[in-house]
Amino acid sequence: DKVMMKIKAGQNMVLSEKEREEMMSRATKAYGEFLTALGYDWENDPSMQKTPYRVAKVFVKELGGGAYDNPPKITVFPNENGYDGIVFQGGVEVHSFCAHHILPFFGTCDVAYIPKKDGNIIGLSKLNRIVDFLSRRPQTQEYLCKQIHDYLNEILGENQGIFVHIRAEHTCVKLRGVEDNSEMQTTYCSGYFKTNEIGSRDEVYKMIENCS
């Protein structure tokens, strides 16, 4: 039974609509038991009677849907004009939740790459789709940052560098523990962005600054 298979944080297991409904049914029952264990009389509370179902839906079809969706169809084109400058997409929205406390974190992602003259380029909106697909599952921000990089690297094939920068607010920091309104930033890069031998990392940070 694929619905009963186990995946780790940040991973993906594609489910059919029927399999999702089966998972939601089990999750709804389990979350109702969780609320009961916390002492809530949810079954007799008009405000909470549908809460187990709503929570199951959030995790299976909405905020956590990326764990069960098919990967987005990505259009890659031959770099016929030999462009070897930076391709940058800034301020891509990130909606995810941390694997440690199952609380949301949200912010923006900046993605850049340098194609080879005889390599491939990717449809610009597909960068947004990749970020959204990989974000909607429980994980750490560090892993998400690297995962976006590796996913793009695999799709593009040979390239001259990939850069991924995420800045996000974590509700597990804002609402518990130190209760601080701080922001977390992570960067993962390769090629010219890592070596900065032709100033690519400096250039992309200027792009991020202008995008803010």
PAMARBA-38125 format. One line per field, with one value per residue (C-alpha): residue in one letter; x, y, z. Coordinates in steps of 0.2 Angstrom, whole numbers. Example, Ala and Ser with C-alpha at 12.3 -4.5 7.8 and 13.67 -1.06 7.14 Angstrom:
BEGIN
vovex	(A	S)
X	(62	68)
Y	(-22	-5)
Z	(39	36)
This chain:
BEGIN
vovex	(D	K	V	M	M	K	I	K	A	G	Q	N	M	V	L	S	E	K	E	R	E	E	M	M	S	R	A	T	K	A	Y	G	E	F	L	T	A	L	G	Y	D	W	E	N	D	P	S	M	Q	K	T	P	Y	R	V	A	K	V	F	V	K	E	L	G	G	G	A	Y	D	N	P	P	K	I	T	V	F	P	N	E	N	G	Y	D	G	I	V	F	Q	G	G	V	E	V	H	S	F	C	A	H	H	I	L	P	F	F	G	T	C	D	V	A	Y	I	P	K	K	D	G	N	I	I	G	L	S	K	L	N	R	I	V	D	F	L	S	R	R	P	Q	T	Q	E	Y	L	C	K	Q	I	H	D	Y	L	N	E	I	L	G	E	N	Q	G	I	F	V	H	I	R	A	E	H	T	C	V	K	L	R	G	V	E	D	N	S	E	M	Q	T	T	Y	C	S	G	Y	F	K	T	N	E	I	G	S	R	D	E	V	Y	K	M	I	E	N	C	S)
X	(0	9	-1	7	25	36	46	58	57	59	56	42	30	18	0	-15	-31	-38	-23	-23	-41	-37	-22	-33	-46	-32	-25	-42	-45	-27	-28	-45	-37	-23	-35	-44	-27	-24	-41	-51	-69	-68	-82	-95	-87	-94	-78	-68	-79	-71	-53	-46	-52	-45	-28	-27	-31	-18	-5	-10	-17	-11	4	11	5	23	27	14	12	20	35	31	34	50	53	72	78	94	105	105	111	126	121	133	128	118	99	91	74	72	58	51	38	42	29	35	35	49	52	56	40	29	26	27	41	39	49	57	70	82	88	101	111	124	121	135	136	132	121	102	91	75	58	59	42	48	60	45	37	52	54	35	35	50	45	28	34	41	60	74	78	96	90	77	91	102	88	83	101	102	86	90	107	100	87	100	114	131	131	143	135	119	115	101	97	82	77	63	54	51	36	44	56	43	30	40	57	65	50	60	56	72	75	85	96	104	114	120	130	142	153	157	145	155	173	168	183	173	163	147	143	145	134	120	120	118	104	96	98	90	76	72)
Y	(0	16	27	18	20	31	46	57	76	85	70	66	51	54	49	47	57	41	38	55	53	37	46	61	49	41	58	65	51	52	71	69	57	69	83	71	67	86	87	96	91	95	83	94	111	119	128	112	99	99	104	86	86	104	100	84	94	107	93	82	94	112	117	100	95	95	79	70	80	75	86	101	100	110	117	117	126	124	140	144	162	157	168	165	179	178	173	179	177	187	187	170	166	152	144	129	122	116	97	100	108	107	126	137	146	159	171	173	164	171	160	162	152	154	143	137	144	127	122	124	138	136	144	158	154	137	143	149	132	122	133	131	112	109	121	113	99	98	101	112	129	123	107	116	128	114	104	119	120	102	100	115	108	91	99	111	99	106	125	137	140	140	151	149	162	160	172	167	170	155	154	141	155	169	160	148	148	165	172	183	191	187	181	166	167	153	152	137	140	132	136	154	159	149	154	172	172	183	193	183	181	200	204	192	200	217	210	204	221	230	217	221)
Z	(0	-6	6	20	13	23	17	26	28	11	1	-12	-15	-29	-24	-35	-30	-23	-13	-6	-1	9	17	22	30	40	45	49	61	69	71	80	92	94	99	111	119	122	131	118	116	98	92	102	98	83	80	80	73	56	62	60	41	38	45	35	19	23	25	10	-3	2	12	11	-6	-13	-4	-15	-31	-48	-51	-62	-81	-84	-102	-106	-122	-132	-129	-147	-145	-134	-119	-105	-93	-77	-78	-62	-54	-38	-24	-28	-13	-2	9	19	36	47	50	69	75	60	60	45	38	24	14	-3	-14	-26	-40	-53	-65	-79	-94	-105	-123	-130	-115	-110	-103	-94	-95	-83	-74	-71	-58	-48	-50	-44	-29	-25	-28	-17	-3	0	12	29	30	35	26	23	15	4	-2	-7	-15	-26	-32	-35	-44	-56	-59	-64	-76	-84	-87	-89	-83	-77	-60	-49	-35	-23	-8	4	17	28	45	55	66	77	82	82	93	104	113	111	103	92	75	67	49	43	27	18	2	-9	-24	-37	-52	-54	-40	-28	-34	-38	-50	-63	-49	-52	-34	-31	-46	-40	-23	-31	-41	-25	-17	-31	-31	-12)
